[in-house]
Amino acid sequence: MAQSGKGKLNYRCPSCFMRDLDIDMFYDKDKEEYYCLRCQYTGTEEDVLRLNEMVRVRYKAMNKRFTKFDFD
């Protein structure tokens, strides 16, 4: 089994992040992919970045205060 180590950056697992869990992924140099120890998600750096960007849509207006609710 390959020894796990942190990658260049700490990426969040997209699968866990969708469930509001902040789990760091590990990088496998032999397979050149990231993996999660909690949910067994594996993917390339591009896949991880793309899926994490999709999840961030949920938090886009987190710091914005809504005072007017006009839906007309």
N, C-alpha and C positions, 0 to 999 in steps of 0.2 A: 504494500500500500504506500502511496506517495505521502511524504511528510507534508503536512499543511503549513502554510505560512501566509502572512498578510501580503497583499498585493501592493502596487504602487500607492494607491489611494484606498481609503476605507469606503467600500461601496455597501449600500444597504441591499438586503435581499428583497427583490421586488415582490415575491410571493408573501413574505412575512410583512413587508411594508404595506401591502394592500389590506392587511388585517391589523394595522396600527401597531405592529411590533417593529422595534428598531434593532435588527440583527445584522451584524457585520458579516461580510462574506470572506471566504478564504480563496487564495489563488493557487492553482495547481500548475506549476511551470511545465511539467511534462505534457499535459493535455492542453495547455494554454487556455484555461477556462476558470471561471469563478464558481464556487459552490457554497451552499449553506449547510451547516451542520444540523440545523433545527428541522428544516422541511425537505431536504434533499434536492433543492433546486440547483441546476447547473446551467451555465450559459456563458457566452463570450462577453467581452467587455461592451461591445456594441449592443447586445441584447439587454444587458443589465441597465445601461444608460437609457435606452429607449423605453423600457418598461418602467423605470423609476420616473422618467419624465411624464409618462401617462398618469402615474399615481399622484404626482405633484399638482395636477389640475384640481384635485379636491381641496388643496390648501391655498389656491390662488388668492382668494379674497379673505383669508383668515384674519388679517389685521385691518380690514376695511370695515368701517361702521356704516350700517345701512339705517337711514333715518326715514326714507320715503319708500313706500311700497305701492307704487302705481303700476298696475299691470294692464292698463288700458292702452 
